[in-house]
């Protein structure tokens, strides 16, 4: 059975190919360091990004191992955001994002079959400037724009080897099915050394399957409790899929609450032990229609 779009995409197949080609080309161009005889390289890749990754957003490229507490599942994320260029004033930067977001099952004999995985890549630009205001408890304004592609897939952990069939479950589409999306994400933030608040908007300009509301919204806050410990909250309004209509209608709030501590007391300043409570629409493309609620505790590595 073939899934047919409910509505015609505003972009033709040729235009979509050109857009994806532009992302790949721009990413490749940014990855090439331009040297001259009399000047330093234009591109100086650094993981110390001008716009620091959002702590509690589970879709930020990162390195993380987060076992679920109530179920034998495991989140494994591998990725990073890199600034390839930063201006001398440190007010503007351009870079790339890449990452994988995996959902694994925990089996006996140290086996972890992958149930679902999302692949992301894209480009970004960020900007920041100091602010001087005696009323607001912030001293910096920053913004980030991303142009990204994500594709998602079911893997061997979602396949029944006895029946030799995919596990259909409550999926409204016959498995396997194609899921991908291209989007623009805009984020603004007010920050100080000890706290940050932010708000964002995402426009989905192409998706498979069609019928997904292109607009979503985001807000959050981060607060340092001490030099090493913090709490953070990320909230999104995500489209709610209506299987009976074969399209999204309305929104559902999606929370991720995180409390963590850096392991600097054992010399691991870049490693965080973090607890998360997640409730809302799944972050995985293969489960974009599925609401879920769970807690995790694990390790996040800040590169």
VOGU-3710 file (C-alpha; in Angstrom, 3 decimals, decimal comma):
1> xxxxxxxxxx> 0,000/0,000/0,000  1,398/3,399/-0,979  0,915/6,500/1,167  -0,230/9,361/-1,024  0,028/12,978/0,127  -3,259/14,593/1,060  -2,125/17,950/-0,239  0,262/18,838/-2,981  3,602/20,075/-1,631  4,408/23,706/-2,490
11> xxxxxxxxxx> 7,735/22,409/-3,826  8,101/20,161/-6,845  10,358/17,117/-6,698  12,951/19,039/-8,709  12,777/22,007/-6,337  13,089/19,753/-3,278  16,129/18,103/-4,820  17,658/21,522/-5,416  17,003/22,555/-1,797  18,592/19,383/-0,417
21> xxxxxxxxxx> 21,442/19,795/-2,870  21,953/23,345/-1,648  22,149/22,172/1,978  24,728/19,533/1,112  26,726/21,934/-1,070  26,751/24,706/1,529  27,740/22,232/4,246  30,599/20,954/2,099  31,730/24,492/1,306  31,743/25,396/4,991
31> xxxxxxxxxx> 33,812/22,302/5,749  36,652/23,432/3,450  39,125/25,729/5,182  40,262/28,566/2,918  43,952/29,384/3,380  45,933/32,202/1,884  49,641/32,962/1,973  49,350/36,129/4,035  46,237/35,466/6,123  45,049/32,990/8,704
41> xxxxxxxxxx> 42,458/30,389/7,655  38,998/31,856/7,239  37,379/28,808/8,821  38,378/27,748/12,306  36,078/24,911/13,380  35,189/24,924/17,061  32,739/23,054/19,252  32,543/26,099/21,519  29,566/27,438/19,616  28,466/31,061/19,775
51> xxxxxxxxxx> 24,933/29,897/20,614  25,340/27,166/23,274  23,156/24,055/22,749  19,884/24,028/24,677  20,342/21,849/27,756  16,882/20,279/27,981  15,961/20,026/24,295  16,222/16,302/23,397  16,521/17,132/19,685  19,763/19,116/20,076
61> xxxxxxxxxx> 22,719/17,287/18,485  24,671/15,816/21,391  26,370/12,745/22,814  24,103/11,097/25,376  23,270/7,690/26,833  19,914/7,844/28,628  18,301/4,585/29,853  14,568/4,698/30,507  13,718/4,005/34,161  10,368/2,208/33,822
71> xxxxxxxxxx> 10,996/0,271/30,592  13,880/-1,639/29,064  14,606/1,053/26,519  17,596/3,280/25,942  18,162/6,583/24,161  21,520/6,820/22,398  22,413/10,135/20,741  25,582/10,834/18,763  26,133/14,231/17,216  27,342/17,793/17,605
81> xxxxxxxxxx> 26,940/21,361/16,453  30,114/23,022/15,199  30,878/26,610/14,373  33,087/26,597/11,287  33,392/30,372/11,224  33,253/32,964/14,007  33,804/36,656/13,408  36,690/38,360/15,162  34,187/40,237/17,303  32,573/36,925/18,354
91> xxxxxxxxxx> 29,188/38,315/17,424  28,444/36,173/14,348  29,045/32,525/13,522  28,127/29,965/10,860  28,377/26,220/11,195  26,930/22,767/10,715  24,748/20,371/12,715  24,780/16,598/12,495  23,443/13,853/14,696  21,641/10,577/15,171
101> xxxxxxxxxx> 18,893/9,987/17,721  18,315/6,298/18,462  15,791/4,325/20,494  17,169/0,941/21,538  15,797/-2,037/23,445  17,811/-3,421/26,351  18,049/-7,199/26,029  19,943/-9,890/27,873  23,596/-10,664/27,119  24,326/-6,955/26,578
111> xxxxxxxxxx> 22,315/-6,710/23,353  20,723/-3,458/22,223  18,657/-3,884/19,042  17,762/-0,528/17,495  14,028/0,106/17,295  14,086/3,497/15,531  16,684/6,027/14,473  16,613/9,599/13,188  19,405/11,143/11,102  19,859/14,913/11,056
121> xxxxxxxxxx> 22,175/17,254/9,187  22,046/20,920/8,313  23,606/24,338/8,522  23,191/27,150/11,027  24,014/30,784/11,670  24,069/32,534/15,039  24,462/36,038/16,355  24,784/37,648/19,779  25,177/41,097/21,273  25,492/42,491/24,797
131> xxxxxxxxxx> 22,533/44,339/26,280  22,472/46,933/29,021  19,248/47,035/30,988  18,833/47,555/34,717  15,373/46,008/34,695  16,077/42,640/33,058  18,464/40,203/34,788  20,233/39,450/31,503  23,301/40,873/29,827  23,186/39,206/26,399
141> xxxxxxxxxx> 20,770/38,697/23,520  21,421/35,910/21,021  19,728/34,263/18,067  20,212/31,157/15,952  18,775/30,050/12,606  18,934/26,490/11,310  18,160/24,871/7,973  17,962/21,124/8,512  16,933/17,760/7,098  15,827/14,766/9,189
151> xxxxxxxxxx> 14,982/11,277/8,002  13,762/8,463/10,250  13,735/4,675/9,964  12,645/1,551/11,813  15,471/-0,923/12,363  15,997/-4,558/13,418  14,550/-3,953/16,906  11,164/-3,291/15,296  11,189/-6,518/13,282  9,751/-9,869/14,425
161> xxxxxxxxxx> 12,261/-12,524/13,378  9,778/-15,320/14,126  6,986/-14,074/11,845  9,454/-12,371/9,479  7,344/-9,221/9,580  7,602/-5,691/10,852  5,859/-5,055/14,173  2,853/-2,976/13,130  1,643/-1,994/16,616  -0,486/1,174/16,608
171> xxxxxxxxxx> 1,309/2,724/13,652  -1,300/4,340/11,361  0,847/3,607/8,287  1,807/0,208/6,864  5,436/-0,476/7,798  7,876/0,235/6,236  6,951/3,812/5,376  8,958/6,897/4,512  9,370/9,731/6,999  11,473/12,812/6,349
181> xxxxxxxxxx> 11,216/16,517/6,907  13,049/19,695/5,971  12,619/22,736/8,148  13,786/26,176/9,211  14,208/26,720/12,945  14,573/30,164/14,524  15,605/30,669/18,167  16,135/33,796/20,294  17,479/33,920/23,838  18,222/36,234/26,737
191> xxxxxxxxxx> 21,032/35,067/28,980  23,454/35,817/31,775  26,248/33,624/33,156  23,806/31,781/35,443  20,544/31,549/33,533  18,926/31,704/30,103  15,422/31,906/28,688  14,555/31,272/25,050  11,735/31,079/22,538  11,597/29,564/19,082
201> xxxxxxxxxx> 9,566/28,846/15,975  9,938/26,074/13,412  8,548/26,022/9,894  8,311/22,670/8,164  8,544/23,446/4,465  8,407/19,830/3,297  7,499/16,517/4,890  6,753/12,902/4,025  4,032/11,959/4,791  2,170/15,130/3,925
211> xxxxxxxxxx> -0,631/16,540/6,038  1,575/17,557/8,999  0,991/21,085/10,286  4,136/23,036/9,289  4,163/25,281/12,373  5,532/24,437/15,824  6,615/26,563/18,757  9,136/26,286/21,574  10,155/27,988/24,831  12,380/27,116/27,739
221> xxxxxxxxxx> 14,565/28,158/30,643  17,883/27,119/32,196  19,031/27,967/35,719  22,382/27,264/37,387  21,911/26,251/41,008  25,638/26,172/41,708  28,888/25,978/39,783  28,151/22,356/38,837  24,386/21,755/39,143  21,445/23,107/37,144
231> xxxxxxxxxx> 17,803/22,645/36,231  16,282/23,222/32,800  12,883/22,987/31,116  11,984/22,776/27,443  8,414/23,140/26,181  7,109/22,640/22,661  3,739/22,928/20,973  3,815/20,114/18,413  1,202/19,121/15,820  -1,198/16,420/16,966
241> xxxxxxxxxx> -1,763/13,676/14,372  -5,370/12,567/13,795  -5,313/9,083/12,287  -8,991/9,227/11,360  -8,320/12,309/9,212  -4,850/11,251/8,039  -3,518/14,698/8,957  -2,609/16,768/12,001  -5,195/18,898/13,779  -4,418/21,026/16,800
251> xxxxxxxxxx> -1,392/20,858/19,068  -0,132/19,011/22,110  2,227/20,426/24,704  5,475/18,495/25,029  7,689/18,898/28,098  11,205/17,805/28,854  12,358/18,650/32,384  16,009/18,082/33,228  18,095/18,289/36,397  21,803/17,613/36,205
261> xxxxxxxxxx> 25,241/17,930/37,690  28,637/18,160/36,044  31,063/15,500/37,235  33,836/17,999/37,886  34,456/16,510/41,331  36,099/13,550/39,572  37,764/15,640/36,875  35,038/15,255/34,224  33,964/18,866/33,715  32,452/18,114/30,299
271> xxxxxxxxxx> 30,290/15,203/31,486  26,850/15,664/33,008  24,803/13,206/35,036  21,233/14,138/34,163  17,667/13,120/35,003  14,882/13,811/32,486  11,121/13,663/32,637  9,565/13,691/29,161  5,854/13,966/28,366  4,291/14,715/24,990
281> xxxxxxxxxx> 4,716/13,786/21,344  7,604/11,460/20,546  10,810/13,046/19,289  11,312/10,160/16,838  10,026/10,534/13,293  8,752/6,967/13,139  6,546/7,775/16,159  5,623/11,363/15,263  1,937/10,461/15,799  2,537/8,843/19,209
291> xxxxxxxxxx> 2,295/10,587/22,631  4,512/9,163/25,378  5,660/9,813/28,923  8,820/8,461/30,568  11,799/9,254/32,794  15,482/8,714/32,048  18,747/9,078/33,898  22,112/8,911/32,231  25,179/10,667/30,902  25,501/13,645/28,534
301> xxx> 28,906/14,620/27,149  29,532/18,250/26,204  32,183/18,305/23,492
//
